[in-house]
Amino acid sequence: MAKAVTIKVKLVSTADTGFYYVAKKNSRTMTDKLVKKKYDPVARKHVEFKESKIK
């Protein structure tokens, strides 16, 4: 069996609310850390979410 190309990553809010999204990323083409601007319902505004590992 071959190793999976896509991995699941946790996108943690930079507003320090503890809210997170789970996203898939292609580990071969996107070698840098993933940063997306998404909605944080706890802070009730759009903030940046940065990648961290799923425990």
Secondary structure by P-SEA (a helix, b strand, c coil): cccccbbbbbbbbcccccbbbbbcccccccccbbbbbbbbccccbbbbbbbbbcc
